[in-house]
């Protein structure tokens, strides 16, 4: 599977980010997990570079997937992943419930 080591951002954002690059940004997934990436620029535009490949691997994002970015702030983006059928991919991580000791002590246990 081929991953690109950088991701070009839309040209409309170039004028906002070019004076600031390199700039550290946070990509937040729907389940709340975050990933740090760096935006860098050159004559061809601005790109997610440092941390981008790690983000793709950590989220198991394939080349046929679509990514939707909502910009929350200058350095914060919410990312939604859609599969090849343009259906939002389900959450990839399970959450655990923290059970406090007092809840266990107060639980009614049936003893036979």
TIBAKOL-941079 format. One record per atom (N, C-alpha, C): atom name; residue in one letter; x, y, z; residue number from 1. Coordinates in steps of 0.05 Angstrom, whole numbers. Each point is the difference from the previous one (the first is absolute). Last residue first. Layout:
<recs>
<rec atomo="CA" residuo="a" px="X" py="Y" pz="Z" num="NUM"/>
...
</recs>
This chain:
<recs>
<rec atomo="N" residuo="x" px="-502" py="-367" pz="926" num="112"/>
<rec atomo="CA" residuo="x" px="-16" py="-25" pz="1" num="112"/>
<rec atomo="C" residuo="x" px="13" py="-21" pz="17" num="112"/>
<rec atomo="N" residuo="x" px="-2" py="113" pz="-18" num="111"/>
<rec atomo="CA" residuo="x" px="16" py="-22" pz="10" num="111"/>
<rec atomo="C" residuo="x" px="-18" py="-24" pz="3" num="111"/>
<rec atomo="N" residuo="x" px="3" py="102" pz="-52" num="110"/>
<rec atomo="CA" residuo="x" px="-16" py="-23" pz="7" num="110"/>
<rec atomo="C" residuo="x" px="18" py="-23" pz="8" num="110"/>
<rec atomo="N" residuo="x" px="16" py="110" pz="6" num="109"/>
<rec atomo="CA" residuo="x" px="9" py="-25" pz="-13" num="109"/>
<rec atomo="C" residuo="x" px="-18" py="-22" pz="10" num="109"/>
<rec atomo="N" residuo="x" px="3" py="113" pz="-7" num="108"/>
<rec atomo="CA" residuo="x" px="-14" py="-23" pz="12" num="108"/>
<rec atomo="C" residuo="x" px="8" py="-25" pz="-16" num="108"/>
<rec atomo="N" residuo="x" px="57" py="96" pz="15" num="107"/>
<rec atomo="CA" residuo="x" px="-14" py="-18" pz="-18" num="107"/>
<rec atomo="C" residuo="x" px="-13" py="-23" pz="15" num="107"/>
<rec atomo="N" residuo="x" px="60" py="70" pz="36" num="106"/>
<rec atomo="CA" residuo="x" px="-29" py="3" pz="3" num="106"/>
<rec atomo="C" residuo="x" px="-17" py="-18" pz="-18" num="106"/>
<rec atomo="N" residuo="x" px="96" py="2" pz="-3" num="105"/>
<rec atomo="CA" residuo="x" px="-7" py="-6" pz="27" num="105"/>
<rec atomo="C" residuo="x" px="-30" py="1" pz="5" num="105"/>
<rec atomo="N" residuo="x" px="36" py="25" pz="-84" num="104"/>
<rec atomo="CA" residuo="x" px="2" py="-29" pz="4" num="104"/>
<rec atomo="C" residuo="x" px="-8" py="-7" pz="28" num="104"/>
<rec atomo="N" residuo="x" px="5" py="91" pz="-21" num="103"/>
<rec atomo="CA" residuo="x" px="-22" py="-13" pz="-15" num="103"/>
<rec atomo="C" residuo="x" px="0" py="-30" pz="3" num="103"/>
<rec atomo="N" residuo="x" px="70" py="51" pz="38" num="102"/>
<rec atomo="CA" residuo="x" px="-25" py="3" pz="15" num="102"/>
<rec atomo="C" residuo="x" px="-24" py="-12" pz="-15" num="102"/>
<rec atomo="N" residuo="x" px="86" py="3" pz="-42" num="101"/>
<rec atomo="CA" residuo="x" px="-1" py="-20" pz="21" num="101"/>
<rec atomo="C" residuo="x" px="-26" py="2" pz="16" num="101"/>
<rec atomo="N" residuo="x" px="1" py="32" pz="-102" num="100"/>
<rec atomo="CA" residuo="x" px="12" py="8" pz="25" num="100"/>
<rec atomo="C" residuo="x" px="-4" py="-22" pz="21" num="100"/>
<rec atomo="N" residuo="x" px="8" py="-1" pz="-111" num="99"/>
<rec atomo="CA" residuo="x" px="-17" py="-8" pz="22" num="99"/>
<rec atomo="C" residuo="x" px="14" py="7" pz="26" num="99"/>
<rec atomo="N" residuo="x" px="2" py="30" pz="-110" num="98"/>
<rec atomo="CA" residuo="x" px="15" py="0" pz="25" num="98"/>
<rec atomo="C" residuo="x" px="-20" py="-7" pz="23" num="98"/>
<rec atomo="N" residuo="x" px="-2" py="-25" pz="-107" num="97"/>
<rec atomo="CA" residuo="x" px="-14" py="13" pz="21" num="97"/>
<rec atomo="C" residuo="x" px="16" py="-3" pz="26" num="97"/>
<rec atomo="N" residuo="x" px="32" py="2" pz="-108" num="96"/>
<rec atomo="CA" residuo="x" px="-3" py="-16" pz="24" num="96"/>
<rec atomo="C" residuo="x" px="-14" py="17" pz="21" num="96"/>
<rec atomo="N" residuo="x" px="3" py="-1" pz="-115" num="95"/>
<rec atomo="CA" residuo="x" px="5" py="15" pz="25" num="95"/>
<rec atomo="C" residuo="x" px="-5" py="-19" pz="23" num="95"/>
<rec atomo="N" residuo="x" px="32" py="-15" pz="-108" num="94"/>
<rec atomo="CA" residuo="x" px="-20" py="-4" pz="21" num="94"/>
<rec atomo="C" residuo="x" px="8" py="15" pz="25" num="94"/>
<rec atomo="N" residuo="x" px="22" py="20" pz="-109" num="93"/>
<rec atomo="CA" residuo="x" px="10" py="-6" pz="27" num="93"/>
<rec atomo="C" residuo="x" px="-24" py="-5" pz="19" num="93"/>
<rec atomo="N" residuo="x" px="-7" py="26" pz="-93" num="92"/>
<rec atomo="CA" residuo="x" px="20" py="-21" pz="-1" num="92"/>
<rec atomo="C" residuo="x" px="8" py="-9" pz="28" num="92"/>
<rec atomo="N" residuo="x" px="-93" py="46" pz="-49" num="91"/>
<rec atomo="CA" residuo="x" px="21" py="4" pz="19" num="91"/>
<rec atomo="C" residuo="x" px="18" py="-24" pz="1" num="91"/>
<rec atomo="N" residuo="x" px="-52" py="12" pz="-92" num="90"/>
<rec atomo="CA" residuo="x" px="-7" py="-2" pz="29" num="90"/>
<rec atomo="C" residuo="x" px="25" py="5" pz="17" num="90"/>
<rec atomo="N" residuo="x" px="-14" py="45" pz="-98" num="89"/>
<rec atomo="CA" residuo="x" px="12" py="-24" pz="12" num="89"/>
<rec atomo="C" residuo="x" px="-8" py="-1" pz="30" num="89"/>
<rec atomo="N" residuo="x" px="-56" py="46" pz="-82" num="88"/>
<rec atomo="CA" residuo="x" px="18" py="7" pz="22" num="88"/>
<rec atomo="C" residuo="x" px="8" py="-26" pz="14" num="88"/>
<rec atomo="N" residuo="x" px="-22" py="3" pz="-103" num="87"/>
<rec atomo="CA" residuo="x" px="-15" py="-4" pz="25" num="87"/>
<rec atomo="C" residuo="x" px="20" py="5" pz="22" num="87"/>
<rec atomo="N" residuo="x" px="17" py="-4" pz="-98" num="86"/>
<rec atomo="CA" residuo="x" px="-8" py="26" pz="11" num="86"/>
<rec atomo="C" residuo="x" px="-18" py="-2" pz="24" num="86"/>
<rec atomo="N" residuo="x" px="48" py="-72" pz="-47" num="85"/>
<rec atomo="CA" residuo="x" px="-28" py="4" pz="-7" num="85"/>
<rec atomo="C" residuo="x" px="-11" py="26" pz="9" num="85"/>
<rec atomo="N" residuo="x" px="89" py="-28" pz="22" num="84"/>
<rec atomo="CA" residuo="x" px="-1" py="2" pz="-29" num="84"/>
<rec atomo="C" residuo="x" px="-29" py="3" pz="-11" num="84"/>
<rec atomo="N" residuo="x" px="15" py="33" pz="100" num="83"/>
<rec atomo="CA" residuo="x" px="12" py="-22" pz="-15" num="83"/>
<rec atomo="C" residuo="x" px="-5" py="4" pz="-30" num="83"/>
<rec atomo="N" residuo="x" px="14" py="77" pz="79" num="82"/>
<rec atomo="CA" residuo="x" px="-21" py="-14" pz="-16" num="82"/>
<rec atomo="C" residuo="x" px="14" py="-22" pz="-16" num="82"/>
<rec atomo="N" residuo="x" px="22" py="70" pz="91" num="81"/>
<rec atomo="CA" residuo="x" px="9" py="-19" pz="-20" num="81"/>
<rec atomo="C" residuo="x" px="-24" py="-14" pz="-13" num="81"/>
<rec atomo="N" residuo="x" px="25" py="98" pz="55" num="80"/>
<rec atomo="CA" residuo="x" px="-19" py="-22" pz="-3" num="80"/>
<rec atomo="C" residuo="x" px="9" py="-17" pz="-23" num="80"/>
<rec atomo="N" residuo="x" px="44" py="81" pz="70" num="79"/>
<rec atomo="CA" residuo="x" px="2" py="-17" pz="-23" num="79"/>
<rec atomo="C" residuo="x" px="-21" py="-22" pz="1" num="79"/>
<rec atomo="N" residuo="x" px="27" py="105" pz="41" num="78"/>
<rec atomo="CA" residuo="x" px="-15" py="-24" pz="5" num="78"/>
<rec atomo="C" residuo="x" px="0" py="-16" pz="-26" num="78"/>
<rec atomo="N" residuo="x" px="72" py="79" pz="35" num="77"/>
<rec atomo="CA" residuo="x" px="-17" py="-11" pz="-20" num="77"/>
<rec atomo="C" residuo="x" px="-14" py="-25" pz="11" num="77"/>
<rec atomo="N" residuo="x" px="65" py="94" pz="30" num="76"/>
<rec atomo="CA" residuo="x" px="-15" py="-24" pz="8" num="76"/>
<rec atomo="C" residuo="x" px="-19" py="-8" pz="-22" num="76"/>
<rec atomo="N" residuo="x" px="59" py="80" pz="5" num="75"/>
<rec atomo="CA" residuo="x" px="17" py="-24" pz="2" num="75"/>
<rec atomo="C" residuo="x" px="-15" py="-25" pz="7" num="75"/>
<rec atomo="N" residuo="x" px="-44" py="86" pz="-14" num="74"/>
<rec atomo="CA" residuo="x" px="23" py="2" pz="-19" num="74"/>
<rec atomo="C" residuo="x" px="16" py="-26" pz="0" num="74"/>
<rec atomo="N" residuo="x" px="-96" py="-19" pz="29" num="73"/>
<rec atomo="CA" residuo="x" px="17" py="23" pz="7" num="73"/>
<rec atomo="C" residuo="x" px="22" py="1" pz="-21" num="73"/>
<rec atomo="N" residuo="x" px="-67" py="-63" pz="-12" num="72"/>
<rec atomo="CA" residuo="x" px="-11" py="11" pz="25" num="72"/>
<rec atomo="C" residuo="x" px="14" py="26" pz="8" num="72"/>
<rec atomo="N" residuo="x" px="-18" py="-59" pz="-95" num="71"/>
<rec atomo="CA" residuo="x" px="20" py="16" pz="14" num="71"/>
<rec atomo="C" residuo="x" px="-14" py="13" pz="24" num="71"/>
<rec atomo="N" residuo="x" px="-17" py="-94" pz="-57" num="70"/>
<rec atomo="CA" residuo="x" px="-14" py="24" pz="10" num="70"/>
<rec atomo="C" residuo="x" px="21" py="16" pz="16" num="70"/>
<rec atomo="N" residuo="x" px="5" py="-83" pz="-78" num="69"/>
<rec atomo="CA" residuo="x" px="13" py="17" pz="20" num="69"/>
<rec atomo="C" residuo="x" px="-18" py="23" pz="7" num="69"/>
<rec atomo="N" residuo="x" px="-3" py="-105" pz="-47" num="68"/>
<rec atomo="CA" residuo="x" px="-14" py="26" pz="2" num="68"/>
<rec atomo="C" residuo="x" px="12" py="15" pz="23" num="68"/>
<rec atomo="N" residuo="x" px="29" py="-89" pz="-69" num="67"/>
<rec atomo="CA" residuo="x" px="3" py="14" pz="26" num="67"/>
<rec atomo="C" residuo="x" px="-14" py="27" pz="-2" num="67"/>
<rec atomo="N" residuo="x" px="-1" py="-104" pz="-51" num="66"/>
<rec atomo="CA" residuo="x" px="-3" py="29" pz="-2" num="66"/>
<rec atomo="C" residuo="x" px="2" py="12" pz="28" num="66"/>
<rec atomo="N" residuo="x" px="39" py="-98" pz="-48" num="65"/>
<rec atomo="CA" residuo="x" px="-17" py="14" pz="19" num="65"/>
<rec atomo="C" residuo="x" px="0" py="30" pz="-6" num="65"/>
<rec atomo="N" residuo="x" px="54" py="-70" pz="-45" num="64"/>
<rec atomo="CA" residuo="x" px="-26" py="4" pz="-11" num="64"/>
<rec atomo="C" residuo="x" px="-20" py="14" pz="19" num="64"/>
<rec atomo="N" residuo="x" px="92" py="-22" pz="24" num="63"/>
<rec atomo="CA" residuo="x" px="0" py="19" pz="-22" num="63"/>
<rec atomo="C" residuo="x" px="-28" py="5" pz="-12" num="63"/>
<rec atomo="N" residuo="x" px="9" py="-27" pz="104" num="62"/>
<rec atomo="CA" residuo="x" px="9" py="-11" pz="-25" num="62"/>
<rec atomo="C" residuo="x" px="-3" py="20" pz="-23" num="62"/>
<rec atomo="N" residuo="x" px="12" py="-3" pz="114" num="61"/>
<rec atomo="CA" residuo="x" px="-13" py="13" pz="-22" num="61"/>
<rec atomo="C" residuo="x" px="12" py="-10" pz="-26" num="61"/>
<rec atomo="N" residuo="x" px="12" py="-18" pz="102" num="60"/>
<rec atomo="CA" residuo="x" px="-4" py="-20" pz="-21" num="60"/>
<rec atomo="C" residuo="x" px="-16" py="12" pz="-23" num="60"/>
<rec atomo="N" residuo="x" px="36" py="44" pz="81" num="59"/>
<rec atomo="CA" residuo="x" px="-29" py="-1" pz="-5" num="59"/>
<rec atomo="C" residuo="x" px="-7" py="-21" pz="-22" num="59"/>
<rec atomo="N" residuo="x" px="91" py="16" pz="25" num="58"/>
<rec atomo="CA" residuo="x" px="-14" py="-4" pz="25" num="58"/>
<rec atomo="C" residuo="x" px="-30" py="-3" pz="-4" num="58"/>
<rec atomo="N" residuo="x" px="56" py="20" pz="-75" num="57"/>
<rec atomo="CA" residuo="x" px="4" py="-27" pz="10" num="57"/>
<rec atomo="C" residuo="x" px="-15" py="-6" pz="26" num="57"/>
<rec atomo="N" residuo="x" px="-3" py="87" pz="-38" num="56"/>
<rec atomo="CA" residuo="x" px="-12" py="-19" pz="-18" num="56"/>
<rec atomo="C" residuo="x" px="2" py="-28" pz="10" num="56"/>
<rec atomo="N" residuo="x" px="45" py="68" pz="48" num="55"/>
<rec atomo="CA" residuo="x" px="-29" py="3" pz="3" num="55"/>
<rec atomo="C" residuo="x" px="-15" py="-21" pz="-17" num="55"/>
<rec atomo="N" residuo="x" px="93" py="8" pz="-9" num="54"/>
<rec atomo="CA" residuo="x" px="-7" py="-13" pz="25" num="54"/>
<rec atomo="C" residuo="x" px="-30" py="0" pz="5" num="54"/>
<rec atomo="N" residuo="x" px="33" py="49" pz="-73" num="53"/>
<rec atomo="CA" residuo="x" px="2" py="-29" pz="-5" num="53"/>
<rec atomo="C" residuo="x" px="-7" py="-16" pz="25" num="53"/>
<rec atomo="N" residuo="x" px="4" py="94" pz="8" num="52"/>
<rec atomo="CA" residuo="x" px="-21" py="-8" pz="-17" num="52"/>
<rec atomo="C" residuo="x" px="-1" py="-30" pz="-5" num="52"/>
<rec atomo="N" residuo="x" px="68" py="53" pz="50" num="51"/>
<rec atomo="CA" residuo="x" px="-22" py="-12" pz="15" num="51"/>
<rec atomo="C" residuo="x" px="-23" py="-10" pz="-17" num="51"/>
<rec atomo="N" residuo="x" px="59" py="73" pz="-42" num="50"/>
<rec atomo="CA" residuo="x" px="10" py="-15" pz="24" num="50"/>
<rec atomo="C" residuo="x" px="-23" py="-10" pz="16" num="50"/>
<rec atomo="N" residuo="x" px="-32" py="46" pz="-78" num="49"/>
<rec atomo="CA" residuo="x" px="24" py="-16" pz="-5" num="49"/>
<rec atomo="C" residuo="x" px="8" py="-17" pz="24" num="49"/>
<rec atomo="N" residuo="x" px="-82" py="63" pz="-54" num="48"/>
<rec atomo="CA" residuo="x" px="5" py="-15" pz="25" num="48"/>
<rec atomo="C" residuo="x" px="24" py="-18" pz="-6" num="48"/>
<rec atomo="N" residuo="x" px="-9" py="91" pz="-57" num="47"/>
<rec atomo="CA" residuo="x" px="-5" py="-29" pz="2" num="47"/>
<rec atomo="C" residuo="x" px="1" py="-8" pz="29" num="47"/>
<rec atomo="N" residuo="x" px="-5" py="88" pz="-81" num="46"/>
<rec atomo="CA" residuo="x" px="5" py="-8" pz="28" num="46"/>
<rec atomo="C" residuo="x" px="-10" py="-29" pz="3" num="46"/>
<rec atomo="N" residuo="x" px="41" py="47" pz="-94" num="45"/>
<rec atomo="CA" residuo="x" px="-23" py="3" pz="18" num="45"/>
<rec atomo="C" residuo="x" px="8" py="-7" pz="29" num="45"/>
<rec atomo="N" residuo="x" px="59" py="7" pz="-79" num="44"/>
<rec atomo="CA" residuo="x" px="-23" py="-14" pz="-10" num="44"/>
<rec atomo="C" residuo="x" px="-24" py="1" pz="18" num="44"/>
<rec atomo="N" residuo="x" px="87" py="38" pz="20" num="43"/>
<rec atomo="CA" residuo="x" px="-11" py="14" pz="-23" num="43"/>
<rec atomo="C" residuo="x" px="-25" py="-14" pz="-11" num="43"/>
<rec atomo="N" residuo="x" px="16" py="-21" pz="100" num="42"/>
<rec atomo="CA" residuo="x" px="21" py="5" pz="-20" num="42"/>
<rec atomo="C" residuo="x" px="-14" py="14" pz="-24" num="42"/>
<rec atomo="N" residuo="x" px="-19" py="-33" pz="115" num="41"/>
<rec atomo="CA" residuo="x" px="-6" py="11" pz="-27" num="41"/>
<rec atomo="C" residuo="x" px="24" py="2" pz="-18" num="41"/>
<rec atomo="N" residuo="x" px="-47" py="-55" pz="95" num="40"/>
<rec atomo="CA" residuo="x" px="23" py="14" pz="-12" num="40"/>
<rec atomo="C" residuo="x" px="-8" py="9" pz="-28" num="40"/>
<rec atomo="N" residuo="x" px="-45" py="-42" pz="98" num="39"/>
<rec atomo="CA" residuo="x" px="-5" py="12" pz="-26" num="39"/>
<rec atomo="C" residuo="x" px="25" py="14" pz="-8" num="39"/>
<rec atomo="N" residuo="x" px="-17" py="-86" pz="71" num="38"/>
<rec atomo="CA" residuo="x" px="12" py="27" pz="-6" num="38"/>
<rec atomo="C" residuo="x" px="-8" py="8" pz="-28" num="38"/>
<rec atomo="N" residuo="x" px="-46" py="-67" pz="82" num="37"/>
<rec atomo="CA" residuo="x" px="13" py="1" pz="-26" num="37"/>
<rec atomo="C" residuo="x" px="10" py="29" pz="-4" num="37"/>
<rec atomo="N" residuo="x" px="-46" py="-72" pz="81" num="36"/>
<rec atomo="CA" residuo="x" px="14" py="25" pz="-6" num="36"/>
<rec atomo="C" residuo="x" px="13" py="-3" pz="-28" num="36"/>
<rec atomo="N" residuo="x" px="-91" py="-46" pz="50" num="35"/>
<rec atomo="CA" residuo="x" px="26" py="-5" pz="-13" num="35"/>
<rec atomo="C" residuo="x" px="12" py="27" pz="-8" num="35"/>
<rec atomo="N" residuo="x" px="-86" py="-48" pz="68" num="34"/>
<rec atomo="CA" residuo="x" px="13" py="22" pz="-15" num="34"/>
<rec atomo="C" residuo="x" px="27" py="-9" pz="-11" num="34"/>
<rec atomo="N" residuo="x" px="-105" py="-40" pz="37" num="33"/>
<rec atomo="CA" residuo="x" px="29" py="-4" pz="-1" num="33"/>
<rec atomo="C" residuo="x" px="13" py="22" pz="-18" num="33"/>
<rec atomo="N" residuo="x" px="-97" py="-12" pz="15" num="32"/>
<rec atomo="CA" residuo="x" px="15" py="17" pz="18" num="32"/>
<rec atomo="C" residuo="x" px="30" py="-3" pz="-1" num="32"/>
<rec atomo="N" residuo="x" px="-74" py="-41" pz="-55" num="31"/>
<rec atomo="CA" residuo="x" px="1" py="-12" pz="27" num="31"/>
<rec atomo="C" residuo="x" px="16" py="16" pz="20" num="31"/>
<rec atomo="N" residuo="x" px="-6" py="27" pz="-92" num="30"/>
<rec atomo="CA" residuo="x" px="-27" py="1" pz="12" num="30"/>
<rec atomo="C" residuo="x" px="0" py="-11" pz="28" num="30"/>
<rec atomo="N" residuo="x" px="93" py="41" pz="-33" num="29"/>
<rec atomo="CA" residuo="x" px="-19" py="-19" pz="-12" num="29"/>
<rec atomo="C" residuo="x" px="-26" py="1" pz="16" num="29"/>
<rec atomo="N" residuo="x" px="82" py="74" pz="-18" num="28"/>
<rec atomo="CA" residuo="x" px="-17" py="-13" pz="20" num="28"/>
<rec atomo="C" residuo="x" px="-20" py="-18" pz="-15" num="28"/>
<rec atomo="N" residuo="x" px="100" py="56" pz="-15" num="27"/>
<rec atomo="CA" residuo="x" px="-22" py="-14" pz="-14" num="27"/>
<rec atomo="C" residuo="x" px="-15" py="-16" pz="21" num="27"/>
<rec atomo="N" residuo="x" px="70" py="89" pz="3" num="26"/>
<rec atomo="CA" residuo="x" px="-11" py="-23" pz="13" num="26"/>
<rec atomo="C" residuo="x" px="-23" py="-11" pz="-16" num="26"/>
<rec atomo="N" residuo="x" px="97" py="62" pz="-20" num="25"/>
<rec atomo="CA" residuo="x" px="-29" py="-2" pz="1" num="25"/>
<rec atomo="C" residuo="x" px="-9" py="-26" pz="13" num="25"/>
<rec atomo="N" residuo="x" px="91" py="74" pz="-17" num="24"/>
<rec atomo="CA" residuo="x" px="-9" py="-26" pz="11" num="24"/>
<rec atomo="C" residuo="x" px="-31" py="1" pz="2" num="24"/>
<rec atomo="N" residuo="x" px="70" py="53" pz="-69" num="23"/>
<rec atomo="CA" residuo="x" px="-18" py="4" pz="22" num="23"/>
<rec atomo="C" residuo="x" px="-11" py="-28" pz="8" num="23"/>
<rec atomo="N" residuo="x" px="84" py="56" pz="-64" num="22"/>
<rec atomo="CA" residuo="x" px="-14" py="-24" pz="8" num="22"/>
<rec atomo="C" residuo="x" px="-17" py="5" pz="25" num="22"/>
<rec atomo="N" residuo="x" px="-21" py="66" pz="-52" num="21"/>
<rec atomo="CA" residuo="x" px="13" py="-27" pz="-1" num="21"/>
<rec atomo="C" residuo="x" px="29" py="1" pz="7" num="21"/>
<rec atomo="N" residuo="x" px="-64" py="76" pz="-7" num="20"/>
<rec atomo="CA" residuo="x" px="3" py="-12" pz="26" num="20"/>
<rec atomo="C" residuo="x" px="16" py="-27" pz="-1" num="20"/>
<rec atomo="N" residuo="x" px="-29" py="57" pz="-77" num="19"/>
<rec atomo="CA" residuo="x" px="17" py="17" pz="18" num="19"/>
<rec atomo="C" residuo="x" px="7" py="-14" pz="26" num="19"/>
<rec atomo="N" residuo="x" px="-58" py="-46" pz="-61" num="18"/>
<rec atomo="CA" residuo="x" px="27" py="3" pz="-11" num="18"/>
<rec atomo="C" residuo="x" px="17" py="18" pz="18" num="18"/>
<rec atomo="N" residuo="x" px="-97" py="-20" pz="13" num="17"/>
<rec atomo="CA" residuo="x" px="21" py="-16" pz="13" num="17"/>
<rec atomo="C" residuo="x" px="28" py="5" pz="-9" num="17"/>
<rec atomo="N" residuo="x" px="-80" py="45" pz="-35" num="16"/>
<rec atomo="CA" residuo="x" px="-2" py="1" pz="29" num="16"/>
<rec atomo="C" residuo="x" px="23" py="-14" pz="14" num="16"/>
<rec atomo="N" residuo="x" px="-9" py="1" pz="-96" num="15"/>
<rec atomo="CA" residuo="x" px="6" py="27" pz="9" num="15"/>
<rec atomo="C" residuo="x" px="-2" py="3" pz="31" num="15"/>
<rec atomo="N" residuo="x" px="-22" py="-84" pz="-43" num="14"/>
<rec atomo="CA" residuo="x" px="29" py="7" pz="-3" num="14"/>
<rec atomo="C" residuo="x" px="6" py="27" pz="12" num="14"/>
<rec atomo="N" residuo="x" px="-87" py="-47" pz="-11" num="13"/>
<rec atomo="CA" residuo="x" px="12" py="3" pz="26" num="13"/>
<rec atomo="C" residuo="x" px="28" py="9" pz="0" num="13"/>
<rec atomo="N" residuo="x" px="-53" py="-20" pz="-79" num="12"/>
<rec atomo="CA" residuo="x" px="-12" py="23" pz="14" num="12"/>
<rec atomo="C" residuo="x" px="11" py="5" pz="27" num="12"/>
<rec atomo="N" residuo="x" px="24" py="-76" pz="-56" num="11"/>
<rec atomo="CA" residuo="x" px="14" py="25" pz="-6" num="11"/>
<rec atomo="C" residuo="x" px="-11" py="24" pz="14" num="11"/>
<rec atomo="N" residuo="x" px="-7" py="-101" pz="42" num="10"/>
<rec atomo="CA" residuo="x" px="-12" py="16" pz="-21" num="10"/>
<rec atomo="C" residuo="x" px="15" py="27" pz="-4" num="10"/>
<rec atomo="N" residuo="x" px="58" py="-80" pz="37" num="9"/>
<rec atomo="CA" residuo="x" px="-24" py="13" pz="10" num="9"/>
<rec atomo="C" residuo="x" px="-11" py="18" pz="-23" num="9"/>
<rec atomo="N" residuo="x" px="64" py="-94" pz="-2" num="8"/>
<rec atomo="CA" residuo="x" px="-4" py="28" pz="-7" num="8"/>
<rec atomo="C" residuo="x" px="-26" py="10" pz="11" num="8"/>
<rec atomo="N" residuo="x" px="65" py="-80" pz="36" num="7"/>
<rec atomo="CA" residuo="x" px="-26" py="5" pz="-10" num="7"/>
<rec atomo="C" residuo="x" px="-4" py="30" pz="-5" num="7"/>
<rec atomo="N" residuo="x" px="84" py="-83" pz="11" num="6"/>
<rec atomo="CA" residuo="x" px="-11" py="27" pz="6" num="6"/>
<rec atomo="C" residuo="x" px="-27" py="3" pz="-12" num="6"/>
<rec atomo="N" residuo="x" px="47" py="-81" pz="-6" num="5"/>
<rec atomo="CA" residuo="x" px="13" py="10" pz="24" num="5"/>
<rec atomo="C" residuo="x" px="-8" py="28" pz="7" num="5"/>
<rec atomo="N" residuo="x" px="-56" py="-82" pz="-50" num="4"/>
<rec atomo="CA" residuo="x" px="15" py="24" pz="-6" num="4"/>
<rec atomo="C" residuo="x" px="12" py="11" pz="26" num="4"/>
<rec atomo="N" residuo="x" px="-24" py="-105" pz="-24" num="3"/>
<rec atomo="CA" residuo="x" px="-8" py="23" pz="15" num="3"/>
<rec atomo="C" residuo="x" px="17" py="24" pz="-10" num="3"/>
<rec atomo="N" residuo="x" px="-29" py="-106" pz="-35" num="2"/>
<rec atomo="CA" residuo="x" px="16" py="24" pz="-3" num="2"/>
<rec atomo="C" residuo="x" px="-12" py="23" pz="16" num="2"/>
<rec atomo="N" residuo="x" px="2" py="-114" pz="3" num="1"/>
<rec atomo="CA" residuo="x" px="-17" py="23" pz="0" num="1"/>
<rec atomo="C" residuo="x" px="18" py="25" pz="0" num="1"/>
</recs>
